[in-house]
Amino acid sequence: MPEVRSIRLYYDLAYLWPIISPPEEYGSEARVFADIVHDELGPGRHRLLELGVGGGHNLFHLTAGFECTAVDLSPDMLALSQGLNPGVEHHVGDMRSIRLDRVFDAVLVHDAASYLLTEQDLQKTFATAAAHLLPGGVLMVAPDWVQETFPDGWVYDWDRKQGDIEVNIQEVMVDPDPADTQVESTYTYTIKKEGGTTVEVDTHITGLFPLNTWSGLMGQAGFSVEVRPLPPNEGGYGSWLFIGLLRETI
């Protein structure tokens, strides 16, 4: 995984996150996650752990129906989630290695899964999920892209406004070396506030794996795996959802 402090959106530019990716845009995906848990485990207020919670925008839609716990590597993003979800227990930690010494009914890894750069990163994260689940528990993983549908050379441009802050965001995404498992996105944020304009540039390195790698490594970690298409959000991100049920050990 890259040194996260180089990803400015999650540190010194974290204040932009609720503006450029507001919580209300996560409602439809959150309903999908909630429905899967209830379909697999039945009704009730299940215990849900989100690894890589970011600003807490999925949990904003889930806290009413679930007993939630959140983990993220960035204290700045975790502070945003704490402000949005004040009743949720939050922990600073790495999804590849954190151990909370208790179990949950479901684990969610949303687009934070995109920052896993190697197969070893995937294996460690799935091991973390398995360590935090009861047998029969549900793991849901939703990376931004998979190899089969990656749009190399893709450019996406959008505008957001909140209060007196206006932001134009341009993302340019490329695969500099198709032989490895990493791709690069360069974000340019043009920020207008208090009568002035600033331009900030931010580079994100993310992982890219075939569908079979995701599902195969989840299977090796002890999960029975189903792959479903997920309605993509704005910009086309997140078209696939990997659902794992933790098998009982003998």
GIRALIN-V465809 format. One record per backbone hydrogen bond with DSSP energy under -1.0 kcal/mol. CO is the residue of the C=O (numbers start at 1). NH is the residue of the N-H. If there is no record, write none. Layout:
CO;NH + CO;NH
This chain:
3;6 + 4;7 + 6;8 + 7;10 + 8;11 + 8;13 + 11;14 + 13;16 + 14;17 + 16;19 + 16;20 + 17;21 + 22;25 + 23;26 + 26;30 + 27;31 + 28;32 + 29;33 + 30;34 + 31;35 + 32;36 + 33;37 + 34;38 + 35;39 + 36;40 + 37;41 + 38;42 + 44;46 + 46;67 + 47;105 + 47;106 + 48;69 + 49;108 + 50;71 + 53;56 + 56;60 + 58;61 + 59;62 + 59;63 + 62;65 + 62;66 + 67;48 + 68;89 + 69;50 + 70;91 + 71;52 + 71;53 + 72;93 + 74;78 + 75;79 + 76;80 + 77;81 + 78;82 + 79;83 + 80;84 + 81;85 + 85;88 + 89;70 + 91;72 + 94;97 + 94;98 + 104;134 + 105;138 + 106;49 + 107;140 + 108;51 + 109;142 + 110;113 + 111;114 + 112;115 + 113;116 + 114;207 + 118;122 + 119;123 + 120;124 + 121;125 + 122;126 + 123;127 + 124;128 + 125;129 + 126;130 + 127;131 + 130;133 + 132;104 + 134;137 + 137;246 + 138;107 + 139;244 + 140;109 + 141;242 + 144;238 + 146;149 + 150;152 + 151;154 + 154;173 + 156;171 + 158;169 + 160;167 + 162;165 + 165;162 + 166;192 + 167;160 + 168;190 + 169;158 + 170;188 + 171;156 + 172;186 + 173;153 + 174;184 + 177;180 + 181;208 + 183;206 + 184;174 + 185;204 + 186;172 + 187;202 + 188;170 + 189;200 + 190;168 + 191;198 + 192;166 + 193;196 + 196;193 + 198;191 + 200;189 + 202;187 + 204;185 + 206;183 + 209;147 + 210;214 + 211;215 + 212;216 + 213;217 + 214;218 + 215;219 + 216;220 + 217;221 + 218;223 + 219;222 + 222;247 + 224;245 + 226;243 + 228;241 + 233;236 + 237;233 + 239;230 + 241;228 + 242;141 + 243;226 + 244;139 + 245;224 + 246;136
